[in-house]
Every structure is written in structure tokens, then in C-alpha cells.
């Protein structure tokens, strides 16, 4: 089976280098970016301005290869890749929840963006608490580490090396 996706636009942000970027949207709370959609998708933005937050789905275009065990940014212990948000994955798909500021023609201005400039945008979905927030939640090994994402920056550990382990 083959699956093919085509970007609907690009994510524009101040982050031009993978090193030194925030590792999660919580570490980029004040960072403003723009989703620039291909003009053919402009009509699809109708009614989006009624939502406060969006889910962005994008392609980690600078990521290649993956490892099944990784040392995530917020830990020094090797973890299973699927128990992390490491960008080097079998299908390099990223997800961020951001605050919607403005919709104008084919551009969407957002806040809290932790994405590399020029990242291909695959989809936008409205974040809806009644759909997306679950009751009792567990966050596994991240329980005591999640607050560190506010200040942790990318250090390049997921760049290069196409080995699959």
C-alpha cells in the first residue's frame, strides 16, 4: 500500500535552524507564525476564525530515517520512539496545537508555533475541548519532565544518521 500526501501550504516562522528551536508549542507560547495556504484552499478557511485553537499536522521535511529507541530531549534514558515526540519517525508527521489569531484570505496567523520555517503543512483541524480533551490522563515517563518543555531547546540530536535500529 502506498500513501501520498500533498502539502496544502507552508508554515512560516522565525525558526530557520533546527538547533535552538523550542521542542514543543509550550516552549514557544509567544512565537507568532503564519500558515500560508495555496490559494486553491482559501475557501476551506471559511468559519475557522470562530475557533481559539487549531491542530496543525505537518511533514517533518528535514527529518530522515528513524531509530526505535531514542534519547528524547527531556530525558537521558533511551525510550521507545512511539513513547516520545521525537521528529525522526517511520512517517515523519508532526502535530502542534496553536492559538488562532487571525484569518486573512489564504493566510492564518497563529501563536505558540514551534515549527521550522518552510515546513510543509498537511492539514488544519479545529481544536475542540469536548472532542479532544479526555477525562483522567496519564503521561507516563513525562510526568515529572513535562514542565521542562517550556525552556528546552532543540540541540540537533535528531538530525542526520538514517540508521534504523
C-alpha positions as CSV (number, residue, x, y, z in Angstrom):
1,X,0.0,0.0,0.0
2,X,1.2,3.4,-0.9
3,X,0.0,6.7,0.7
4,X,0.7,10.1,-0.8
5,X,0.1,13.5,0.7
6,X,0.4,16.9,-0.9
7,X,1.0,20.0,1.2
8,X,-1.8,22.5,1.4
9,X,0.7,25.3,2.2
10,X,3.8,26.2,4.2
11,X,4.3,27.2,7.8
12,X,6.3,30.5,8.2
13,X,8.1,31.0,11.5
14,X,11.2,32.8,12.8
15,X,13.0,29.4,13.2
16,X,15.4,28.9,10.3
17,X,17.7,26.4,12.0
18,X,16.8,23.1,13.8
19,X,19.2,23.8,16.7
20,X,17.9,26.1,19.3
21,X,14.2,25.8,18.4
22,X,11.6,25.2,21.1
23,X,10.8,21.5,21.3
24,X,7.1,21.8,21.9
25,X,4.5,24.6,21.5
26,X,4.5,25.2,25.3
27,X,8.1,26.5,24.8
28,X,7.0,28.8,22.0
29,X,4.0,30.4,23.7
30,X,4.7,33.9,22.4
31,X,6.0,32.9,19.0
32,X,3.8,34.1,16.1
33,X,3.8,32.4,12.8
34,X,1.8,32.3,9.6
35,X,0.2,29.4,7.7
36,X,0.3,30.3,4.1
37,X,-2.1,28.1,2.2
38,X,-2.1,27.5,-1.5
39,X,-4.8,29.9,-2.9
40,X,-6.9,27.0,-4.0
41,X,-7.6,26.1,-0.3
42,X,-8.6,29.6,0.8
43,X,-12.4,28.8,0.8
44,X,-11.7,26.0,3.2
45,X,-10.7,28.6,5.8
46,X,-14.3,29.9,6.0
47,X,-15.6,29.8,9.6
48,X,-12.2,28.9,11.1
49,X,-12.0,32.3,12.8
50,X,-14.6,31.2,15.3
51,X,-12.2,28.8,17.0
52,X,-9.5,29.8,19.5
53,X,-7.1,26.9,18.8
54,X,-6.0,24.8,15.9
55,X,-4.4,21.4,15.4
56,X,-1.7,21.6,12.8
57,X,-0.5,18.5,11.0
58,X,2.7,18.8,9.1
59,X,5.6,17.0,7.5
60,X,9.0,16.9,9.2
61,X,10.6,17.7,5.9
62,X,14.2,17.9,7.3
63,X,13.9,14.6,9.1
64,X,15.1,11.3,7.6
65,X,15.4,7.8,9.0
66,X,14.4,6.8,12.5
67,X,15.5,4.8,15.5
68,X,13.2,2.6,17.5
69,X,15.0,3.6,20.7
70,X,15.8,7.4,21.2
71,X,17.1,9.6,24.0
72,X,14.4,12.3,24.0
73,X,15.1,16.0,24.6
74,X,13.6,15.8,28.1
75,X,15.4,12.7,29.3
76,X,18.7,10.9,29.4
77,X,17.2,7.4,29.3
78,X,16.6,5.7,26.0
79,X,12.9,5.4,25.3
80,X,10.8,3.7,22.7
81,X,10.3,6.1,19.8
82,X,6.5,5.8,20.0
83,X,6.6,6.9,23.7
84,X,8.2,10.2,22.6
85,X,7.6,13.1,20.3
86,X,10.9,12.7,18.5
87,X,10.8,14.0,15.0
88,X,12.6,11.1,13.3
89,X,9.8,8.6,12.8
90,X,8.8,6.0,10.2
91,X,6.3,8.5,8.9
92,X,7.7,12.0,9.7
93,X,4.5,13.6,10.7
94,X,4.3,16.4,13.3
95,X,1.4,17.8,15.2
96,X,1.1,21.1,17.2
97,X,-1.8,22.8,18.9
98,X,-1.6,26.6,18.4
99,X,-3.7,29.6,19.2
100,X,-5.5,31.2,16.3
101,X,-5.0,34.9,16.0
102,X,-6.4,35.9,12.6
103,X,-7.6,34.5,9.2
104,X,-7.0,36.7,6.2
105,X,-7.5,35.4,2.7
106,X,-5.3,32.3,2.4
107,X,-3.2,33.2,5.5
108,X,-3.7,32.1,9.1
109,X,-1.8,33.9,11.8
110,X,-1.1,31.7,14.9
111,X,0.7,31.9,18.2
112,X,2.6,29.3,20.1
113,X,4.2,27.8,17.0
114,X,7.3,25.5,17.4
115,X,7.8,24.6,13.8
116,X,10.7,25.1,11.4
117,X,10.2,27.9,8.8
118,X,9.1,26.4,5.4
119,X,7.6,23.3,6.9
120,X,5.0,21.7,4.6
121,X,1.5,22.0,6.1
122,X,-0.6,18.9,5.5
123,X,-3.8,19.8,7.4
124,X,-5.5,22.1,9.8
125,X,-8.2,21.0,12.2
126,X,-10.1,23.0,14.9
127,X,-9.2,22.0,18.5
128,X,-12.5,21.3,20.3
129,X,-12.2,20.5,24.0
130,X,-15.3,18.3,24.1
131,X,-13.7,16.1,21.4
132,X,-10.0,16.4,22.2
133,X,-9.8,16.6,26.0
134,X,-10.1,13.3,27.8
135,X,-11.0,12.6,31.4
136,X,-8.3,11.1,33.6
137,X,-5.0,11.4,31.8
138,X,-1.6,9.7,32.4
139,X,1.6,11.0,30.8
140,X,3.9,8.1,31.5
141,X,7.6,8.8,31.9
142,X,6.9,12.5,31.1
143,X,5.0,13.0,34.5
144,X,8.0,14.8,36.1
145,X,9.5,16.2,33.0
146,X,6.7,18.0,31.0
147,X,7.4,21.4,32.6
148,X,10.9,21.3,31.2
149,X,9.5,21.7,27.7
150,X,8.9,25.4,28.5
151,X,12.6,26.2,28.3
152,X,14.2,23.2,26.5
153,X,15.6,23.9,23.0
154,X,16.5,21.5,20.2
155,X,20.1,20.5,20.2
156,X,20.3,18.7,16.8
157,X,20.2,15.2,18.3
158,X,17.6,14.1,15.7
159,X,19.4,15.5,12.6
160,X,21.3,13.1,10.3
161,X,22.0,9.4,10.7
162,X,19.5,7.4,8.7
163,X,20.0,4.2,10.5
164,X,17.1,2.1,11.6
165,X,17.7,0.2,14.8
